[in-house]
Amino acid sequence: EFNNFWNKEKGIVEAEILSAKELDKEIVKLLNNYIAKLSGAKEVVLSEKVDKNLLGGVVVRYGDKVLDGSLKTKIENLKNELTK
């Protein structure tokens, strides 16, 4: 709880990036800037994880938000639409 309070007071957002493969440093920098813009944070602390189950794309989690741009989710959404 202290970390959450500290981060909020200092304008720091902790974010996690999940991707199917290791991301290029330029892509990570762009995602960092995008998260800062969306959240209004002064600083973004990123952690990166590789999840082969995603197939492609990225999932970004920060605060109580999830930005899911993974290929796996897009395929599942398409499947659900086609079976309606």
N, C-alpha and C positions, 0 to 999 in steps of 0.2 A: 504494500500500500504506500509505503514511503516513496518508493521509486516512481509510482504513478503520480503522486502529489508533486514530487520534485520535477518530473518531466513536464507536467502541466504548467507549473510556475515558470519554468525556464523556456517553454515553447518547444520542447523536444518531443518528437513522435518516434516510437519504435515501430518498425515495419519488418515484415518477413516477405521474401520473394521466393516462391516455389516455381521451378522451371524443369522442363524435361531434360535439359542439358545445361552445363555451365554457361553463363551469359558473358558476353563481351563486356569489357569495362565501360565502353561508351554507352551501351544499352543500360547498364546499371546506373550510370550517371544520369541518363535521361529519366529513368524511373524514379530516381531519388528526387530530381527536380519536380517531376509530376506530382509525387506524393506531397512534397513541401507545398506546392501550389494548391492542391486539393484540401489539405488539412490546415493550411495557414501557419504551419510550423516554421520556426526559425532554423531548426536543425532536424534532420532525419537520421536515425540510427538504423541501418539496414542489416539484416541477416539473410543470407542466401542459402537455399537448400535445393538439391536436385531430387526430383521425384519422377522416375522413369514412367510411372503410370499415367502421367499427364499427356503423353504422346507428343505434345507441342504446345507452344504458347506459355503464358505465365499466369500465376495467381498471386495477387498482392493482398496482404492482410496488414491493416494498421488500425489501431484503436478498436472500434467495434464494426469496422467496415471490411468488406471483402470485395475485391475487384477480380472477377474470374474471367480471364481471357484464354482459358485452356481449351485445347482441341477436344479433349475428353468431354468436357461439359457441353461444348457446341454440338458434338455428335449425339450426346444423350438428349439434348433439347430437340434436335432434329428428329431423332427416333420417336420421342414423345409426341411431336407434332404429327408425324406420319401415321402413328397408331391411333390417333383420335378419330 
